[in-house]
Amino acid sequence: MDLLIYAVLGLAATWLLYLTYMHVATRAAEGRSAEPLYERFPALASITDTALVYCFSPQCGPCRSMSKEVEILAASGAPVFKFDITEDPALGRELGIRAMPTLIVIEGGTVARMLLGVKTVAQMQRILTPKAR
């Protein structure tokens, strides 16, 4: 029984360290220029308000469900750009993408935030709304 307790505690500690690492890694990207994305998405350079860059992989299970949400948001005219990380892994590394799905929030030409995990249309709309900042 003691071995089971140690195993559970070890797994919990490992998961906590992983979550901490992901939080620190995504925070490190804040404030960087969004310029590396401009070659891939030229329209992004002209957006002065908030825009979203949705980073995904076709092989990612959670990305499949979020892709449907992103399509709904994009159909409403929201400034959302889809970046398939498998098409340009070097750009993904440069941006600091560590997991998928990832939303990069671009404000005024800089990376304002990086958000990990599946988001709904409502959550993404709140991110794009000025009061949400």
N, C-alpha and C positions, 0 to 999 in steps of 0.2 A: 504494500500500500504506500509506503514511503517513496518508493521509486516513481509511482504514478504522480504523486504530489510534486516531486522534483521535476518530472517531465512537463507537467502542466505549467508550473512556475517558470521553467526555462522557456517554453513556447510563448508564454505571455510576455516575458521580458524581451525575447527576440522580436515579437510583434511590436511592442512599444518602441524599441530602438529603431525598427524599420519605419514606423510612422513618424518618429522624430526626425530621422534622416530625410524623409520625403518632404516634410514641412520645411526644414532648413534649406533643402535644395531648391524648392519652388520659391521661397522667399529671396534666395540669392539672385534670381532672375529679375526681380522687380527693379525698375529704374533703368534697365538696359534699353538701348535703342531698338525700335522695331524695324530698322532699316534692312536687316537680312531678309525679311519677309517681302520687301517691296519688289524684288525681282520676280518672285513667284506670284505675287498678288499686286500688280501695279495700282489697282483702284484703292488699295489700302493706304497708299501714301497721301491721297487727297481727302481722307476722312479726318475731320478735326474733332469729332465727338468720339464716343466710345464705339469700338468694334470688337468682334470676337473672332479668334482663329481657333477652329476646332481641329485638334490633332488626334488622328485615329489610325487604326490599322484594320484592313479588311479581315484579318484573322482574329481580331479581338472580339470576344463574345459580348461584353458590355457595350462596346462601340456600336455594335449592330443596332441595339435598341436606341441608343442615343442618336444615331444617325437619322433615324426617323423623326426624332424631336427637332434636330437641327434643320432638316428639310422643311418642316412646318414653319419654323421661325424664319428661315430664308425666304420662303414663299410669301411671307407677310411683308417683305421688303427690308428686313433688318440687316444691318451690315455684318454678315457672318461669312467667313471664309473657311473652306474645308481643306485641310492639309493631310494627305495620306502620307504618313511618316515613312512608309516603305518605298515611296518614290524618290525620296531625298533624305536618307538617314544622316548625311553630313550636316544638313541644315537642322535636323532634329537635335543632334548633339550640340551644335552651336547655340541653339535656343535653350538647351538644358532640359529637354523633354526626357523624363525618367520613367513615366508610366502613361498608360492610355486607358480611357480617354482623358485628354487634358484640354482645358479651355484657356487660351491666352487672352487676357483682357488688355486691349490696346487703347490708351488714352493719350491724345496729343503726340503721337509718334513714339511713345515709349511703352514698355511692358509695365502695366499697372499691377497686374496680379496674374498668377497662374493657379488654376483650380483643377484639382484632380477628381476623377470619378464622374459617374453619370449624373447629368442634370436634366431637369424637365424644361419644357418650353417656358413655363411660368418663372422658373428660377433664372433662366437665361434672359428673359425679358426684364426681370428686376435688376439684373446686372447692367443691362443697357440703359436703364432709367437713371437719370441724373440723381434722383433722391436716394437711390440705393448705395451711392458712393458715400 
